[in-house]
Structure formats: structure tokens, C-alpha cells
Amino acid sequence: MLDITPIMEAVITLFAAILGVIVIPFIKSKIDAFWIGIAVDAAEQIYQGSKRGEEKKAYVLEWLKKNNITVNQKRLDAMLEAIVGKLNKELKGEADKEGKDGDDDDASGC
């Protein structure tokens, strides 16, 4: 009879290695990005106005530190830039939409 125990042990070991090296870090990065997004949204609400980027970034860093979320500094900077860029695009899109709605109302004479 063929004993497949060593083969199964090897498959389980390989699966555990893949899980530990690829899947868990991927999930952690997605969770970190989610929490960084929450912190950025909070900073945007607290520190409204332009030219307050340093205050916002300090708030985000302090919030992450307080919540025991550690991220590589270069990666954090890239994530912050991406999130802020996305927020700016969303805000610009809303402003464009509001402007178009206002123009339509003016043109109709209402």
C-alpha cells in the first residue's frame, strides 16, 4: 500500500509557507490601508482648509501610533498620497457636479 503521509506533510508545509509569506502580508496591507484611510478622513474633517497638510499628516501618524498600526515610512507616504489624491478627485467630481447642476438651473430660468 502507498503511504501518502510524507506527500501530505509536504503539501501542508507548502500551503503554510504560502499563507505566511504571501496571503497574510497581503491581508495585513489591505487592513492597514483601510485604517490609514480612516485616519486620513478624520484628519480631513478636523483640519479643514488648504495648507494644513503637515498638521493632517501629524494627526494621522499619531493616530496610527496610538492604535498600534505600524507601516514602513515610504509605504505610508505612498498610501497617504494615494488616499489624498483619491479624496481630491472625489471632491473635485462633487464640485463639478454641483456646478453643472447650478448652471442647468440658471439656464432654465427657475
C-alpha positions in Angstrom: 0.0 0.0 0.0 1.2 3.5 -0.8 1.8 5.8 2.2 1.0 9.4 1.2 1.7 10.9 4.6 5.0 12.5 3.5 3.3 13.9 0.5 0.5 15.4 2.6 3.0 16.8 5.0 4.9 18.5 2.2 1.7 19.9 0.7 0.6 21.2 4.1 4.0 22.7 4.7 4.0 24.4 1.3 0.4 25.7 1.9 1.5 27.1 5.3 4.6 28.8 3.7 2.5 30.4 1.0 0.0 31.5 3.6 2.7 33.1 5.8 4.7 34.7 3.0 2.0 35.9 0.6 -1.5 35.8 1.9 -1.1 37.2 5.4 1.1 40.2 4.4 -1.4 40.9 1.6 -4.4 40.9 4.0 -2.4 43.0 6.5 -1.6 45.6 3.9 -5.3 45.9 2.9 -6.3 46.3 6.6 -3.5 48.9 7.1 -4.7 50.8 4.0 -8.3 50.7 5.4 -7.2 52.2 8.8 -4.9 54.7 7.2 -7.9 55.8 5.1 -10.0 56.2 8.2 -7.3 58.3 9.8 -6.9 60.5 6.7 -10.7 61.0 6.6 -10.7 62.0 10.2 -7.8 64.4 9.7 -9.5 66.0 6.7 -12.6 66.6 8.9 -10.6 68.0 11.8 -8.1 70.2 9.9 -10.2 71.8 7.2 -8.7 74.2 4.7 -5.7 74.2 2.5 -2.0 74.5 3.6 -2.6 72.2 6.6 -1.0 69.1 5.2 1.7 68.8 7.9 -1.0 69.1 10.7 -3.0 66.4 8.9 -0.1 64.1 8.5 1.0 64.6 12.1 -2.5 63.7 13.2 -2.5 60.5 11.0 0.9 59.4 12.3 -0.2 60.0 15.9 -3.5 58.1 15.4 -1.7 55.2 13.8 0.8 55.1 16.6 -1.9 55.3 19.3 -3.7 52.4 17.6 -0.5 50.2 17.3 -0.5 50.3 13.5 3.0 50.2 12.1 3.8 50.8 8.5 7.1 51.4 6.6 7.6 55.2 6.2 8.0 55.1 2.4 4.9 52.9 2.1 3.0 55.1 4.5 3.9 58.2 2.4 2.8 56.5 -0.8 -0.5 55.3 0.8 -1.2 58.8 2.2 -0.6 60.4 -1.3 -2.8 57.9 -2.9 -5.6 58.4 -0.4 -5.4 62.2 -0.5 -5.3 62.1 -4.3 -8.4 59.9 -4.4 -10.2 62.3 -1.9 -9.2 65.3 -4.0 -10.6 63.7 -7.2 -13.9 62.8 -5.4 -14.2 66.4 -4.1 -13.5 67.8 -7.5 -16.0 65.5 -9.0 -18.7 66.6 -6.5 -17.8 70.3 -7.1 -18.1 69.8 -10.9 -21.4 68.0 -10.4 -22.7 70.8 -8.2 -21.5 73.4 -10.7 -23.3 71.7 -13.6 -26.5 71.3 -11.6 -26.3 75.1 -10.7 -25.7 76.0 -14.4 -28.7 73.9 -15.5 -31.0 75.7 -13.0 -29.8 79.1 -14.1 -30.3 78.3 -17.8 -33.9 77.1 -17.3 -34.9 80.4 -15.7 -36.0 78.8 -12.4 
